[in-house]
């Protein structure tokens, strides 16, 4: 297998893993809401837990640099879900 096809396969596997992880988080979110947990409370807890894990894995400086980009991404609508009529 060529280096190019290995990189594409690695990217696809990482993408599949991220989609699976997102599905788990969405299920946990729905279950928490169903159990009466406020959505914003769960969201903050999920962000906190995710950031803790990233810091443990990559270190504070790398995660701080990653997090600095969130403000612009949020303002650009990357996390906004359009309401469909």
C-alpha positions as CSV (number, residue, x, y, z in Angstrom):
1,X,0.0,0.0,0.0
2,X,1.4,3.4,-0.9
3,X,2.0,6.1,1.6
4,X,-0.8,8.2,0.0
5,X,-3.4,5.4,0.3
6,X,-2.2,4.7,3.9
7,X,-2.8,8.3,4.8
8,X,-6.3,8.3,3.3
9,X,-7.1,5.1,5.1
10,X,-5.8,6.5,8.4
11,X,-7.9,9.7,7.8
12,X,-11.0,7.7,7.0
13,X,-10.6,5.5,10.1
14,X,-10.1,8.6,12.3
15,X,-13.2,10.2,10.7
16,X,-15.2,7.0,11.4
17,X,-14.0,7.0,15.0
18,X,-14.9,10.6,15.5
19,X,-18.4,10.0,14.1
20,X,-18.9,7.1,16.4
21,X,-17.6,9.1,19.4
22,X,-20.1,11.9,18.5
23,X,-22.9,9.4,18.4
24,X,-22.0,8.3,21.9
25,X,-22.0,11.8,23.2
26,X,-25.3,12.6,21.5
27,X,-26.8,9.5,23.1
28,X,-25.5,10.4,26.5
29,X,-26.8,14.0,26.1
30,X,-30.3,12.7,25.2
31,X,-30.3,10.3,28.1
32,X,-29.2,13.1,30.5
33,X,-32.0,15.4,29.2
34,X,-34.5,12.6,29.6
35,X,-33.3,12.1,33.2
36,X,-34.0,15.8,33.9
37,X,-30.5,17.2,33.6
38,X,-30.6,20.8,32.1
39,X,-29.1,20.9,28.6
40,X,-26.7,23.7,29.4
41,X,-25.5,21.9,32.6
42,X,-24.7,18.7,30.6
43,X,-23.0,20.7,27.8
44,X,-20.7,22.5,30.3
45,X,-19.9,19.2,32.0
46,X,-19.1,17.6,28.6
47,X,-16.9,20.5,27.6
48,X,-15.1,20.4,31.0
49,X,-14.6,16.6,30.7
50,X,-13.4,16.8,27.1
51,X,-10.9,19.6,27.9
52,X,-9.6,17.6,30.9
53,X,-9.0,14.6,28.6
54,X,-7.3,16.7,25.9
55,X,-5.0,18.3,28.5
56,X,-4.1,14.9,29.9
57,X,-3.3,13.7,26.4
58,X,-1.7,16.7,24.7
59,X,-0.7,19.1,27.6
60,X,-2.0,22.5,28.6
61,X,-0.2,24.6,26.0
62,X,-1.4,22.5,23.0
63,X,-5.0,22.5,24.3
64,X,-4.9,26.3,25.0
65,X,-3.7,26.9,21.4
66,X,-6.5,24.6,20.1
67,X,-9.2,26.4,22.3
68,X,-8.1,29.8,21.2
69,X,-9.6,29.0,17.8
70,X,-13.1,28.3,19.2
71,X,-14.2,31.9,19.4
72,X,-13.8,32.5,15.7
73,X,-15.3,29.1,14.8
74,X,-18.3,29.9,16.9
75,X,-18.7,33.3,15.4
76,X,-18.5,31.8,11.9
77,X,-21.5,29.5,12.7
78,X,-19.5,26.2,12.7
79,X,-21.5,25.0,15.7
80,X,-24.9,26.5,14.8
81,X,-27.6,24.1,13.8
82,X,-30.0,25.7,11.4
83,X,-33.6,25.3,12.2
84,X,-35.5,23.6,9.3
85,X,-39.0,24.7,8.6
